[in-house]
């Protein structure tokens, strides 16, 4: 059986309502939904310096030490 991975592209909670549990409730819903649909892993990207990084760590996510993000700039601004 192949482990199914869900790649979370974006999750946003308006700045004005952050800290009220909306993000936590949304993440709990997503986790429950994915477990019930036989997913084993959720992966996502965020900057280490963004507040979201702390949020994800508090949600039980672990920083991957074996994965790196590579960017290629197609043209300068």
Secondary structure, DSSP 8 states (H G I E B T S, - for coil): ----EEEE------GGGTTSSHHHHHHHHHHHHHHHTT--EEEE---TTSHHHHHHHHTT----SS-------SS--
